[in-house]
Amino acid sequence: MDIKRVAIDAVNETIVMNVVHMDYKGQVAKRINEKLPLAQVKGFRKGQVPKDLVEKQYGKGIKQEEIKKVVDLALERFVQSERLNLLGTPLPKVNENLDWDAEELTFEFEIGLVPNFEIDLEAKNNIVKYIVTADDKLIDGQVERIQKQFGKAIPQDKADVDSDLTGTFTNEEKGISNTTTISVSTFNKKAGDKFIGKKVGDVVKVSTKGLFEDDHQLMDYLKVSHDDVHGLDIEVNFTIEAINGAELAELNQELFDKLFGEGKVASLEDLKAKIKEDAEAQFAQQADQKLLLDVQDFLIENTKFDLPAEFLKKWLQTVGEKKLSAEEAEVEYARSEKGLRFQLIEGKAMAQSNIQITFEDLKEFTSNAIRQQMAQFGQTNPTDEEVQGIVARVLSNQEEVKRLSEQVVAAKLLDLFKEKANPTTKEVTYEEFIAASYGE
């Protein structure tokens, strides 16, 4: 057998394989002999069929099966021996005129190669690392929400500016149907005025344009996607199902202990400090996620390399349970190209910086995540034995291992990017961070 690579360009090649009779004839003969005692041909008893008739009836199929086995095994070994770094898997070139009786058979396979490139993590950039602070407005608003949440709801006959409304936003054309509770004061004044004096069962029609001070609130109350909120100008109905005023909960030790555990918060100042601490910890996670996405976008834009695009589009048509048409594969490739580019960049960054993921890394990350989850449910001091028992159960699930491994990689890359990319640090409020995050 002769097998070789034929280069087309830096990321596309063809593997050409010439198979001769000697590569498969022994196995074909063995299969024919195994078939003799079992062959059934009209006019002959089972096991008494002449060999030439068996070869005539079964030989072609057996020969093709054995050649395919030889080709598949040779291709696999060749890819390994050549240490080919492939994108996708080899695609056989279809030869409808192949003469299976020829002394020498030629098979060709298209392959797409991972491109060779370098990345510069320290390249000049405009990336910003945001430090998000909880300002007085946000903290005071959260204090009021706590008082409302743990206060006493007082049913009202009619809505006023301080009422909380429970009801459903609907717009049949846009598929909007979301039940929520919202304060009249949350709307802008023009829309809020429409609810004053309304009763349970009334339907109020409002426009989404300018409905809230921040359009992003449409995502919370109408469950509209972020891509749709900006400039959305439609009419929605709000059907009122309940109207309540609120007797605010007293800010006392009983409430503090209920919220945070006995003795951990003892005053309004402590409460505000705790709200600020918890909010800024959450904001830090969001800021890190934005930093990671910004670095990804920067590296994708500034790391140039070719992909075997046409090969990958053809390959996409062959994988998966549902075969894709050429048009569907084109759409799928366009959708996934950015992710593929960063996957390659990510691998290169890890290799260049000698970043490796060990099982100990995975155990430590999982342990920390479990402790955080337990703390959210009031278990602030679990024993090491309890945590490690949960870790063992979680890591016995391969899907969980894969998911958590991706998170460990992201965390290590984030640390690397913070160090190498040297982003500019900027302190902002949460409102300013949201505006920066969505380009507004």
C-alpha positions in Angstrom: 0.0 0.0 0.0 1.2 3.5 -0.8 -0.2 6.5 1.1 0.8 10.1 1.0 -0.3 13.7 1.7 -0.9 16.2 -1.1 -0.8 19.8 0.1 -3.4 22.2 -1.4 -2.6 25.1 0.9 -1.6 25.7 4.5 -4.9 24.3 6.0 -6.2 22.0 3.2 -4.7 18.7 2.1 -5.7 15.4 0.4 -4.6 12.0 1.6 -4.1 9.7 -1.4 -4.1 5.9 -0.8 -3.3 3.2 -3.3 -4.5 -0.2 -2.3 -3.3 -3.3 -4.1 -4.6 -6.9 -4.2 -2.0 -8.1 -1.6 -3.4 -5.7 1.0 -6.7 -7.5 1.3 -6.8 -10.8 -0.6 -5.8 -13.0 2.4 -8.7 -11.7 4.5 -11.1 -12.0 1.6 -10.1 -15.7 1.1 -10.5 -16.4 4.8 -14.0 -14.9 4.8 -15.0 -17.0 1.7 -13.8 -20.1 3.4 -15.8 -19.2 6.5 -18.8 -18.7 4.3 -18.6 -22.2 2.6 -20.3 -24.3 5.4 -23.1 -21.7 5.7 -23.8 -20.8 2.1 -27.2 -21.6 0.6 -27.7 -21.7 -3.2 -30.8 -23.2 -4.8 -30.0 -26.8 -6.1 -27.3 -27.5 -3.5 -27.5 -28.7 0.1 -26.3 -26.3 2.8 -22.5 -26.6 3.0 -22.2 -28.4 -0.3 -22.1 -25.3 -2.5 -19.1 -25.2 -4.8 -16.5 -22.5 -3.9 -16.7 -20.7 -7.2 -20.5 -20.2 -6.7 -19.9 -18.9 -3.2 -17.3 -16.5 -4.6 -19.7 -15.4 -7.3 -22.6 -14.8 -4.9 -20.8 -13.3 -1.9 -17.3 -12.4 -3.1 -18.0 -8.9 -4.3 -19.6 -7.8 -1.1 -16.9 -9.4 1.1 -14.2 -7.9 -1.0 -15.6 -4.4 -0.7 -16.1 -4.8 3.1 -12.5 -6.0 3.6 -11.1 -3.2 1.4 -13.0 -0.7 3.5 -11.6 -2.1 6.7 -8.1 -1.9 5.2 -8.6 1.7 4.1 -10.1 2.8 7.4 -7.4 1.2 9.5 -4.6 2.6 7.2 -6.1 6.1 7.3 -6.4 6.0 11.1 -2.7 4.9 11.5 -1.5 7.4 8.9 -3.2 10.3 10.7 -1.6 9.2 14.0 1.9 8.6 12.5 1.9 11.9 10.8 0.6 13.6 13.9 -1.9 15.5 11.9 -3.8 18.1 13.9 -7.2 17.9 12.2 -10.3 20.1 12.2 -13.2 17.7 11.7 -12.5 14.2 10.3 -11.3 13.1 6.9 -13.9 13.3 4.1 -13.7 10.6 1.4 -13.9 11.9 -2.2 -16.7 10.1 -3.9 -15.6 8.1 -7.0 -18.8 6.7 -8.6 -16.7 5.1 -11.4 -14.4 3.1 -9.1 -13.6 -0.3 -10.7 -13.5 -2.7 -7.7 -11.9 -5.4 -9.9 -8.9 -3.3 -10.8 -5.5 -4.5 -9.5 -4.9 -1.2 -7.8 -7.5 1.0 -6.2 -7.1 4.7 -5.4 -8.9 6.3 -2.5 -8.7 10.0 -1.7 -9.7 11.9 1.5 -10.0 15.6 2.1 -8.6 16.9 5.4 -8.7 20.3 7.1 -5.7 21.2 9.3 -5.5 23.4 12.4 -3.8 26.6 11.3 -0.3 27.5 12.5 -0.3 30.9 14.2 1.0 32.9 17.2 -0.9 35.1 19.6 0.3 38.2 21.4 -1.5 38.5 24.7 0.4 41.7 25.5 -0.6 43.5 22.4 -1.7 47.1 22.8 -5.4 47.3 23.5 -8.3 49.4 24.8 -9.7 46.7 27.1 -11.2 47.9 30.4 -11.3 46.0 33.6 -14.4 47.4 35.5 -14.5 47.8 39.2 -18.3 48.0 39.9 -19.4 49.7 43.1 -22.8 49.7 44.8 -23.8 53.4 45.2 -26.2 54.8 47.7 -29.1 54.7 45.2 -28.7 51.0 44.7 -28.2 50.2 48.4 -31.2 52.3 49.5 -33.3 50.6 46.8 -32.3 47.2 48.1 -33.1 48.2 51.7 -36.6 49.2 50.6 -37.1 46.0 48.6 -36.2 44.0 51.8 -38.7 46.0 53.8 -41.4 45.4 51.2 -40.5 41.7 50.8 -40.7 41.0 54.5 -43.4 43.6 55.2 -47.2 43.0 55.2 -49.1 43.2 52.0 -52.3 45.2 52.3 -54.9 44.6 49.6 -56.2 47.8 48.0 -59.4 48.5 46.0 -57.7 51.0 43.7 -54.1 51.5 42.7 -52.1 54.5 43.7 -48.5 55.6 43.1 -47.1 53.3 45.9 -49.1 50.2 44.9 -47.6 46.9 43.9 -49.5 45.3 41.0 -49.6 41.7 40.1 -50.7 41.0 36.6 -49.8 39.7 33.1 -48.2 41.6 30.2 -49.4 40.3 26.9 -48.9 41.0 23.2 -50.1 38.1 21.0 -48.1 39.2 17.9 -44.8 39.3 19.7 -45.6 36.2 21.8 -45.4 38.1 25.1 -47.3 36.6 28.0 -45.6 37.2 31.3 -47.0 37.3 34.8 -45.1 39.5 37.2 -45.4 41.9 40.2 -44.4 45.5 39.6 -44.7 48.7 41.5 -46.5 51.6 39.9 -43.5 53.8 40.6 -41.3 51.5 38.5 -43.0 52.8 35.3 -42.2 56.2 33.9 -44.6 58.8 35.1 -46.7 59.0 32.0 -47.3 55.2 32.0 -47.6 55.0 35.8 -50.4 57.6 35.7 -52.5 55.2 33.6 -52.7 52.8 36.5 -53.8 55.3 39.2 -57.3 54.5 40.2 -57.5 51.1 38.4 -59.1 48.0 39.9 -58.5 44.3 39.8 -59.6 43.0 36.4 -58.9 46.2 34.6 -56.7 46.0 31.5 -54.3 48.9 30.9 -52.7 49.4 27.5 -49.2 50.9 27.5 -46.4 51.4 25.0 -43.1 49.7 25.5 -41.2 52.8 24.1 -40.0 54.6 27.2 -42.1 52.4 29.5 -39.2 52.3 32.0 -36.3 54.6 32.8 -34.0 51.8 31.6 -35.1 49.7 28.5 -33.3 46.7 30.0 -36.2 46.4 32.5 -38.3 45.1 29.6 -36.1 42.0 29.9 -37.2 41.5 33.5 -40.9 42.3 33.3 -41.9 41.3 29.8 -39.2 38.6 29.3 -38.1 40.2 26.1 -34.6 39.3 24.8 -31.8 41.9 25.0 -31.6 42.0 21.2 -35.2 43.1 21.1 -35.5 45.7 23.9 -33.8 48.6 22.1 -36.2 50.6 20.1 -39.0 48.2 20.8 -42.2 50.2 20.2 -45.3 48.1 20.5 -48.5 48.2 22.6 -48.8 45.7 25.4 -51.8 45.0 27.7 -51.4 44.6 31.5 -54.3 42.7 33.1 -54.4 43.6 36.8 -54.9 40.5 39.0 -54.0 41.9 42.4 -53.3 45.3 44.0 -51.4 45.6 47.2 -50.0 48.4 49.3 -47.2 47.5 51.7 -46.6 48.0 55.4 -42.8 48.1 55.4 -41.1 45.7 57.7 -39.3 47.2 60.7 -35.5 47.2 60.4 -34.9 45.4 63.7 -32.7 42.6 65.1 -35.3 39.9 64.4 -35.3 40.8 60.7 -31.5 41.0 60.5 -31.1 37.6 62.1 -33.7 36.1 59.8 -31.8 37.4 56.8 -28.2 36.9 57.7 -28.0 34.7 60.8 -27.9 35.5 64.4 -25.8 38.5 65.4 -24.1 39.1 62.0 -25.9 42.3 61.3 -26.9 44.6 64.2 -27.9 48.0 62.6 -29.0 49.8 59.5 -25.3 50.7 58.8 -24.4 47.0 59.1 -27.2 46.1 56.7 -26.1 48.6 54.1 -22.5 47.4 54.5 -23.6 43.8 54.0 -25.7 44.7 50.9 -22.8 46.6 49.5 -20.4 43.7 50.1 -22.7 41.1 48.6 -23.6 43.2 45.6 -20.1 44.1 44.8 -19.0 40.5 45.0 -21.7 39.6 42.5 -20.7 42.6 40.3 -17.1 41.5 40.4 -18.2 38.2 38.8 -20.1 40.0 36.1 -17.1 42.4 35.5 -14.8 39.4 35.1 -17.2 37.8 32.6 -17.2 41.0 30.6 -13.4 41.2 30.7 -13.1 37.7 29.4 -15.6 38.4 26.6 -13.8 41.6 25.7 -10.4 39.8 25.6 -11.9 37.1 23.5 -13.3 39.6 21.0 -9.9 41.5 20.9 -7.9 38.3 20.3 -10.3 37.0 17.6 -10.1 40.4 15.8 -6.3 40.7 16.1 -5.2 37.1 15.6 -5.2 36.4 11.9 -5.3 32.9 10.5 -7.1 31.0 7.8 -9.5 28.2 8.4 -10.4 25.4 5.9 -13.8 27.0 5.6 -15.1 25.1 2.5 -13.9 21.8 3.9 -15.6 22.5 7.3 -18.9 23.4 5.5 -18.8 20.1 3.7 -17.9 18.2 6.9 -20.8 19.9 8.7 -23.2 18.3 6.2 -22.0 14.8 7.2 -22.0 14.9 11.0 -24.9 14.8 13.5 -28.1 12.8 13.4 -29.7 15.1 10.9 -27.7 15.6 7.7 -27.5 19.3 6.7 -28.0 20.7 3.2 -25.3 22.9 1.8 -27.3 26.0 2.6 -27.9 24.8 6.2 -24.2 24.0 6.6 -23.3 27.5 5.4 -25.5 29.0 8.1 -24.2 26.7 10.8 -20.6 27.5 9.8 -21.2 31.3 10.0 -22.8 30.8 13.4 -20.0 28.7 14.8 -16.9 30.3 13.2 -16.2 32.8 15.9 -16.4 30.1 18.6 -14.1 27.9 16.7 -11.6 30.6 16.2 -11.5 31.4 19.9 -11.3 27.7 20.8 -8.1 27.5 18.7 -6.8 30.8 20.3 -7.6 29.4 23.8 -5.7 26.3 23.1 -2.7 28.2 21.8 -2.8 30.6 24.8 -2.7 27.6 27.2 0.1 26.0 25.3 2.2 29.2 25.1 1.7 29.8 28.8 2.1 26.1 29.8 -1.3 26.1 31.5 -2.5 22.6 32.4 -5.7 21.4 34.2 -5.1 18.8 36.8 -7.6 16.7 38.7 -6.6 18.6 41.9 -7.5 21.8 40.1 -10.9 20.4 39.3 -11.5 19.1 42.8 -10.6 22.4 44.4 -12.8 24.4 42.0 -15.7 22.0 42.6 -15.2 22.2 46.3 -15.3 26.0 46.3 -18.4 26.1 44.1 -20.2 23.6 46.4 -19.3 25.7 49.5 -20.7 28.8 47.8 -23.9 27.0 47.0 -24.3 25.6 50.5 -23.7 29.1 52.0 -26.6 30.5 49.8 -28.9 28.0 51.5 -27.7 28.9 55.0 -25.1 26.1 55.4 -22.1 28.4 56.2 -19.8 25.9 58.0 -20.1 22.5 56.3 -17.4 19.9 57.3 -14.7 19.0 54.8 -16.1 15.4 54.9 -19.5 16.6 53.8 -18.1 18.8 51.0 -15.7 16.1 49.7 -18.5 13.6 49.6 -20.5 15.9 47.4 -17.4 16.5 45.2 -16.9 12.8 44.7 -20.5 12.4 43.6 -20.4 15.4 41.2 -17.1 14.3 39.6 -18.4 10.8 39.0 -20.7 12.3 36.3 -18.7 12.8 33.0 -21.0 15.6 31.8 -20.4 17.5 35.1 -16.6 16.9 34.7 -16.7 18.3 31.2 -18.8 21.4 32.3 -16.6 22.1 35.4 -13.4 21.6 33.4 -14.5 24.3 31.0 -15.1 26.6 33.9 -11.6 25.9 35.3 -10.1 26.6 32.0 -12.0 29.9 31.8 -10.9 30.9 35.3 -7.2 30.1 34.5 -7.4 32.0 31.2 -9.1 35.0 33.0 -6.1 35.2 35.4 -3.7 34.9 32.5 -5.5 37.7 30.6 -5.6 40.0 33.6 -1.8 39.6 33.9 -0.8 39.7 30.2 -3.4 42.0 28.6 -2.8 44.7 31.3 -6.3 46.2 30.9 -7.1 49.7 32.1 -9.0 49.7 35.4 -12.1 51.9 35.7 -14.4 52.3 38.7 -18.1 52.6 37.8 -21.6 52.3 39.3 -23.7 49.3 38.3 -25.8 51.5 36.0 -22.7 52.7 34.2 -21.4 49.2 34.0 -24.7 48.0 32.3 -24.4 50.9 29.9 -20.8 50.0 29.1 -21.7 46.3 28.7 -24.4 46.8 26.1 -22.7 49.7 24.3 -25.1 52.3 25.4 
